[in-house]
């Protein structure tokens, strides 16, 4: 299985939705991408201000 998405358009729709939610998140955070077990993984870290 190459993708969990049924189409490229579906993938982009979900990616945009997630990015929009993160952009609206009022908590200061960083976004990073790293390789884990050969696959790209997205990381979101806050700065501990939300506690």
ChimeraX attribute file (.defattr): number of C-alpha atoms within 10 A of each C-alpha:
attribute: neighborCount
match mode: 1-to-1
recipient: residues
	/A:1	3
	/A:2	4
	/A:3	8
	/A:4	8
	/A:5	11
	/A:6	8
	/A:7	10
	/A:8	9
	/A:9	10
	/A:10	12
	/A:11	14
	/A:12	12
	/A:13	11
	/A:14	12
	/A:15	11
	/A:16	12
	/A:17	12
	/A:18	12
	/A:19	11
	/A:20	11
	/A:21	10
	/A:22	14
	/A:23	11
	/A:24	9
	/A:25	10
	/A:26	9
	/A:27	14
	/A:28	11
	/A:29	14
	/A:30	10
	/A:31	10
	/A:32	9
	/A:33	10
	/A:34	11
	/A:35	9
	/A:36	9
	/A:37	7
	/A:38	7
	/A:39	8
	/A:40	10
	/A:41	11
	/A:42	11
	/A:43	10
	/A:44	10
	/A:45	11
	/A:46	11
	/A:47	10
	/A:48	9
	/A:49	8
	/A:50	8
	/A:51	4
